[in-house]
Amino acid sequence: FVTLAQQIARTELGIEDVVLDRIDTGVGSAGSTSASRQTWMSGGAVLGACRLVRDRLLAMVAQREGADATTLSIDGTDIVDGAGVLRIPVAVAAAGVEIDETFEHHHPPTEDLDELGQGNCHTAFAFCAHRAVVDVDTELGLVKVVQIATSQDVGRVLNPISVLGQVEGGIAQGLGLAVMEELLQDGGIVKNPTFTDYLLPTFLDMPPVVVSLVEEPEPHSPLGAKGVGEPPTISSTPAVVAAIRDAVGRELPRVPVRPADICL
C-alpha cells in the first residue's frame, strides 16, 4: 500500500516526489491491513485528500491566470485548460505553495437482503474462474497440481506486480485447502499438536499460474480497484478437486483430498 499511496498521489496531483509520513491505517485485523482492501479504504482516503488539494491548486492557478477553474485539469505533470491554450507545469504552479487537506473515506453503505434474497448487500462484486490440471497416482493416492489458469475481474490494475502477487497468493491458499491443509477437531477442540502437523503449501508445491486479468472498474472505489486476494481462495479449491475427481472417475466429497480418499 505504501507504493500504491504514492502512485495515487502522483496520478492525481501530477507530481513526481511523494514523501509519506507514518501511516495509521486504523484497521483492526491483520488480514485487512494490506493489499486490496486497504487499497480501497486507505487508498480512498489518499485519493480524496489529493483531489481536495488538486481543486485548491487549480482554483489558485485560475485566479492567477484569469481562467475558469472548471476548465482546468492536470494532464500528466502539467495543468492545462480545455481549450489547449494554457499549460503550466504543476511544479511551477505549486512552487512556494503549501496546501493541507484531510479526507475521511467510507465505502457505500450496504443493506440486509429482503425476503426474496434481493438487496444491496455488498460494496462491490468481483468475479473469477479457475482451471486446474493435475497428475494423480491412483495407486499411491498422490496428487501433483501441474498448472492453474485463471481469469479474474480486478476492477482496475493499479500495481501489476501487487495484483499478480495477490492472485498467486490466493491460489496458493486454495491449493492448500484442496490437498494439504486440514484442521482436526474433536468437540470443537483443535487436535493438530503443532503447526508442524498442519501442512501449508510451499513454493515447491505451487504450479505455474497462467493469469488473465479483466478490468471492469468499480465506480465507488479509488481509481476503480476491486478486491483481488480473496476470490482466488474460493474457486481455486473446487477447480483442483474437480480435476482430481475427473482423474479418478468418482466423487470426492471432502477437502482436503487425502491419499486414502483416492487409493482406498
Contacts in CASP RR format, 6 or more apart in sequence:
PFRMAT RR
TARGET T0000
AUTHOR 0000-0000-0000
METHOD contacts of the structure
MODEL  1
FVTLAQQIARTELGIEDVVLDRIDTGVGSAGSTSASRQTWMSGGAVLGAC
RLVRDRLLAMVAQREGADATTLSIDGTDIVDGAGVLRIPVAVAAAGVEID
ETFEHHHPPTEDLDELGQGNCHTAFAFCAHRAVVDVDTELGLVKVVQIAT
SQDVGRVLNPISVLGQVEGGIAQGLGLAVMEELLQDGGIVKNPTFTDYLL
PTFLDMPPVVVSLVEEPEPHSPLGAKGVGEPPTISSTPAVVAAIRDAVGR
ELPRVPVRPADICL
1 23 0 8 1.000
1 25 0 8 1.000
1 34 0 8 1.000
1 35 0 8 1.000
1 38 0 8 1.000
1 39 0 8 1.000
1 42 0 8 1.000
1 43 0 8 1.000
2 20 0 8 1.000
2 23 0 8 1.000
3 159 0 8 1.000
3 162 0 8 1.000
4 39 0 8 1.000
4 43 0 8 1.000
4 158 0 8 1.000
4 159 0 8 1.000
4 162 0 8 1.000
5 18 0 8 1.000
5 20 0 8 1.000
5 23 0 8 1.000
5 42 0 8 1.000
5 43 0 8 1.000
5 46 0 8 1.000
6 18 0 8 1.000
6 20 0 8 1.000
7 158 0 8 1.000
7 159 0 8 1.000
8 43 0 8 1.000
8 44 0 8 1.000
8 46 0 8 1.000
8 47 0 8 1.000
8 50 0 8 1.000
8 158 0 8 1.000
8 222 0 8 1.000
8 223 0 8 1.000
9 15 0 8 1.000
9 18 0 8 1.000
9 46 0 8 1.000
9 50 0 8 1.000
10 16 0 8 1.000
10 18 0 8 1.000
11 223 0 8 1.000
12 47 0 8 1.000
12 50 0 8 1.000
12 51 0 8 1.000
12 54 0 8 1.000
12 74 0 8 1.000
13 50 0 8 1.000
13 53 0 8 1.000
13 54 0 8 1.000
13 57 0 8 1.000
13 74 0 8 1.000
13 90 0 8 1.000
14 74 0 8 1.000
14 76 0 8 1.000
14 77 0 8 1.000
14 90 0 8 1.000
15 77 0 8 1.000
15 90 0 8 1.000
15 91 0 8 1.000
15 94 0 8 1.000
16 77 0 8 1.000
23 42 0 8 1.000
25 33 0 8 1.000
25 38 0 8 1.000
25 41 0 8 1.000
25 42 0 8 1.000
27 33 0 8 1.000
27 37 0 8 1.000
27 38 0 8 1.000
27 41 0 8 1.000
27 42 0 8 1.000
31 37 0 8 1.000
32 38 0 8 1.000
35 162 0 8 1.000
35 166 0 8 1.000
35 227 0 8 1.000
35 228 0 8 1.000
35 229 0 8 1.000
36 166 0 8 1.000
36 225 0 8 1.000
36 226 0 8 1.000
36 227 0 8 1.000
36 228 0 8 1.000
36 229 0 8 1.000
37 227 0 8 1.000
39 158 0 8 1.000
39 222 0 8 1.000
39 225 0 8 1.000
39 227 0 8 1.000
40 107 0 8 1.000
40 123 0 8 1.000
40 221 0 8 1.000
40 222 0 8 1.000
40 225 0 8 1.000
40 226 0 8 1.000
40 227 0 8 1.000
41 105 0 8 1.000
41 107 0 8 1.000
42 105 0 8 1.000
43 105 0 8 1.000
43 222 0 8 1.000
44 103 0 8 1.000
44 105 0 8 1.000
44 221 0 8 1.000
44 222 0 8 1.000
45 103 0 8 1.000
45 104 0 8 1.000
45 105 0 8 1.000
46 222 0 8 1.000
47 103 0 8 1.000
47 105 0 8 1.000
47 222 0 8 1.000
47 223 0 8 1.000
48 103 0 8 1.000
48 105 0 8 1.000
48 222 0 8 1.000
49 101 0 8 1.000
49 102 0 8 1.000
49 103 0 8 1.000
51 103 0 8 1.000
52 101 0 8 1.000
52 103 0 8 1.000
53 99 0 8 1.000
53 101 0 8 1.000
54 74 0 8 1.000
55 69 0 8 1.000
56 99 0 8 1.000
56 101 0 8 1.000
57 79 0 8 1.000
57 90 0 8 1.000
57 93 0 8 1.000
57 94 0 8 1.000
57 97 0 8 1.000
57 99 0 8 1.000
58 69 0 8 1.000
58 72 0 8 1.000
58 73 0 8 1.000
58 74 0 8 1.000
58 79 0 8 1.000
59 69 0 8 1.000
60 93 0 8 1.000
60 97 0 8 1.000
61 67 0 8 1.000
61 69 0 8 1.000
61 72 0 8 1.000
61 79 0 8 1.000
61 88 0 8 1.000
61 93 0 8 1.000
62 68 0 8 1.000
62 69 0 8 1.000
62 72 0 8 1.000
63 69 0 8 1.000
65 86 0 8 1.000
65 88 0 8 1.000
67 81 0 8 1.000
67 86 0 8 1.000
68 81 0 8 1.000
71 81 0 8 1.000
71 82 0 8 1.000
71 83 0 8 1.000
72 79 0 8 1.000
72 80 0 8 1.000
72 81 0 8 1.000
72 82 0 8 1.000
72 86 0 8 1.000
73 79 0 8 1.000
73 80 0 8 1.000
73 82 0 8 1.000
74 80 0 8 1.000
74 90 0 8 1.000
75 87 0 8 1.000
77 89 0 8 1.000
77 90 0 8 1.000
77 91 0 8 1.000
78 87 0 8 1.000
78 88 0 8 1.000
78 89 0 8 1.000
78 90 0 8 1.000
79 86 0 8 1.000
79 87 0 8 1.000
79 88 0 8 1.000
79 89 0 8 1.000
79 90 0 8 1.000
79 93 0 8 1.000
80 86 0 8 1.000
80 87 0 8 1.000
105 222 0 8 1.000
107 123 0 8 1.000
107 220 0 8 1.000
107 221 0 8 1.000
108 120 0 8 1.000
108 123 0 8 1.000
108 220 0 8 1.000
110 120 0 8 1.000
110 121 0 8 1.000
110 122 0 8 1.000
110 123 0 8 1.000
111 119 0 8 1.000
111 120 0 8 1.000
111 121 0 8 1.000
112 119 0 8 1.000
112 121 0 8 1.000
113 119 0 8 1.000
113 121 0 8 1.000
123 220 0 8 1.000
123 221 0 8 1.000
124 218 0 8 1.000
124 220 0 8 1.000
124 221 0 8 1.000
124 226 0 8 1.000
124 227 0 8 1.000
126 152 0 8 1.000
126 153 0 8 1.000
126 154 0 8 1.000
126 155 0 8 1.000
126 226 0 8 1.000
126 227 0 8 1.000
126 228 0 8 1.000
126 230 0 8 1.000
126 231 0 8 1.000
127 152 0 8 1.000
127 153 0 8 1.000
127 214 0 8 1.000
127 231 0 8 1.000
128 150 0 8 1.000
128 151 0 8 1.000
128 152 0 8 1.000
128 153 0 8 1.000
128 231 0 8 1.000
128 232 0 8 1.000
128 234 0 8 1.000
128 235 0 8 1.000
129 150 0 8 1.000
129 151 0 8 1.000
129 152 0 8 1.000
129 235 0 8 1.000
130 148 0 8 1.000
130 149 0 8 1.000
130 150 0 8 1.000
130 171 0 8 1.000
130 232 0 8 1.000
130 235 0 8 1.000
130 236 0 8 1.000
130 239 0 8 1.000
131 148 0 8 1.000
131 149 0 8 1.000
131 150 0 8 1.000
131 239 0 8 1.000
132 145 0 8 1.000
132 147 0 8 1.000
132 148 0 8 1.000
132 236 0 8 1.000
132 239 0 8 1.000
132 240 0 8 1.000
132 242 0 8 1.000
132 243 0 8 1.000
133 145 0 8 1.000
133 146 0 8 1.000
133 147 0 8 1.000
133 148 0 8 1.000
133 207 0 8 1.000
133 243 0 8 1.000
134 143 0 8 1.000
134 144 0 8 1.000
134 145 0 8 1.000
134 146 0 8 1.000
134 240 0 8 1.000
134 243 0 8 1.000
134 244 0 8 1.000
134 247 0 8 1.000
135 143 0 8 1.000
135 144 0 8 1.000
135 146 0 8 1.000
135 247 0 8 1.000
136 142 0 8 1.000
136 143 0 8 1.000
136 144 0 8 1.000
136 244 0 8 1.000
136 247 0 8 1.000
136 248 0 8 1.000
136 262 0 8 1.000
137 143 0 8 1.000
138 247 0 8 1.000
138 248 0 8 1.000
138 262 0 8 1.000
138 263 0 8 1.000
139 263 0 8 1.000
140 259 0 8 1.000
140 263 0 8 1.000
141 259 0 8 1.000
141 260 0 8 1.000
141 262 0 8 1.000
141 263 0 8 1.000
142 259 0 8 1.000
143 179 0 8 1.000
143 244 0 8 1.000
143 257 0 8 1.000
143 262 0 8 1.000
145 175 0 8 1.000
145 178 0 8 1.000
145 179 0 8 1.000
145 205 0 8 1.000
145 206 0 8 1.000
145 207 0 8 1.000
145 240 0 8 1.000
145 243 0 8 1.000
146 207 0 8 1.000
146 208 0 8 1.000
147 207 0 8 1.000
147 208 0 8 1.000
147 209 0 8 1.000
147 210 0 8 1.000
148 171 0 8 1.000
148 175 0 8 1.000
148 207 0 8 1.000
148 208 0 8 1.000
148 209 0 8 1.000
148 210 0 8 1.000
148 236 0 8 1.000
148 239 0 8 1.000
148 240 0 8 1.000
149 209 0 8 1.000
149 210 0 8 1.000
149 211 0 8 1.000
149 212 0 8 1.000
150 167 0 8 1.000
150 171 0 8 1.000
150 209 0 8 1.000
150 210 0 8 1.000
150 211 0 8 1.000
150 212 0 8 1.000
150 232 0 8 1.000
150 236 0 8 1.000
151 211 0 8 1.000
151 212 0 8 1.000
151 213 0 8 1.000
151 214 0 8 1.000
152 167 0 8 1.000
152 211 0 8 1.000
152 212 0 8 1.000
152 213 0 8 1.000
152 214 0 8 1.000
152 228 0 8 1.000
152 231 0 8 1.000
152 232 0 8 1.000
153 214 0 8 1.000
153 215 0 8 1.000
153 216 0 8 1.000
153 226 0 8 1.000
154 163 0 8 1.000
154 167 0 8 1.000
154 213 0 8 1.000
154 214 0 8 1.000
154 215 0 8 1.000
154 225 0 8 1.000
154 226 0 8 1.000
154 227 0 8 1.000
154 228 0 8 1.000
155 214 0 8 1.000
155 215 0 8 1.000
155 216 0 8 1.000
155 217 0 8 1.000
155 218 0 8 1.000
155 221 0 8 1.000
155 224 0 8 1.000
155 225 0 8 1.000
155 226 0 8 1.000
155 227 0 8 1.000
156 215 0 8 1.000
156 217 0 8 1.000
156 218 0 8 1.000
156 223 0 8 1.000
156 224 0 8 1.000
156 225 0 8 1.000
156 226 0 8 1.000
157 163 0 8 1.000
157 213 0 8 1.000
157 215 0 8 1.000
158 223 0 8 1.000
158 225 0 8 1.000
163 213 0 8 1.000
163 228 0 8 1.000
164 211 0 8 1.000
166 228 0 8 1.000
166 229 0 8 1.000
166 232 0 8 1.000
167 209 0 8 1.000
167 211 0 8 1.000
167 228 0 8 1.000
167 229 0 8 1.000
167 232 0 8 1.000
168 206 0 8 1.000
168 209 0 8 1.000
168 211 0 8 1.000
168 232 0 8 1.000
169 229 0 8 1.000
169 232 0 8 1.000
170 229 0 8 1.000
170 230 0 8 1.000
170 232 0 8 1.000
170 233 0 8 1.000
170 236 0 8 1.000
171 206 0 8 1.000
171 209 0 8 1.000
171 232 0 8 1.000
171 233 0 8 1.000
171 236 0 8 1.000
172 201 0 8 1.000
172 205 0 8 1.000
172 206 0 8 1.000
173 232 0 8 1.000
173 233 0 8 1.000
173 236 0 8 1.000
174 232 0 8 1.000
174 233 0 8 1.000
174 236 0 8 1.000
174 237 0 8 1.000
174 240 0 8 1.000
175 201 0 8 1.000
175 205 0 8 1.000
175 206 0 8 1.000
175 207 0 8 1.000
175 236 0 8 1.000
175 237 0 8 1.000
175 240 0 8 1.000
176 199 0 8 1.000
176 200 0 8 1.000
176 201 0 8 1.000
176 205 0 8 1.000
176 237 0 8 1.000
176 256 0 8 1.000
177 233 0 8 1.000
177 237 0 8 1.000
177 255 0 8 1.000
177 256 0 8 1.000
178 236 0 8 1.000
178 237 0 8 1.000
178 240 0 8 1.000
178 241 0 8 1.000
178 244 0 8 1.000
178 255 0 8 1.000
178 256 0 8 1.000
178 257 0 8 1.000
179 240 0 8 1.000
179 244 0 8 1.000
179 256 0 8 1.000
179 257 0 8 1.000
180 199 0 8 1.000
180 200 0 8 1.000
180 201 0 8 1.000
180 205 0 8 1.000
180 256 0 8 1.000
181 198 0 8 1.000
181 199 0 8 1.000
181 200 0 8 1.000
181 256 0 8 1.000
182 198 0 8 1.000
182 199 0 8 1.000
182 256 0 8 1.000
182 258 0 8 1.000
183 190 0 8 1.000
183 192 0 8 1.000
183 198 0 8 1.000
184 190 0 8 1.000
184 191 0 8 1.000
184 192 0 8 1.000
185 191 0 8 1.000
192 198 0 8 1.000
217 223 0 8 1.000
217 224 0 8 1.000
217 225 0 8 1.000
218 224 0 8 1.000
218 225 0 8 1.000
218 226 0 8 1.000
237 255 0 8 1.000
241 252 0 8 1.000
241 255 0 8 1.000
241 257 0 8 1.000
244 252 0 8 1.000
244 257 0 8 1.000
244 262 0 8 1.000
245 251 0 8 1.000
245 252 0 8 1.000
248 262 0 8 1.000
252 261 0 8 1.000
252 262 0 8 1.000
254 261 0 8 1.000
END
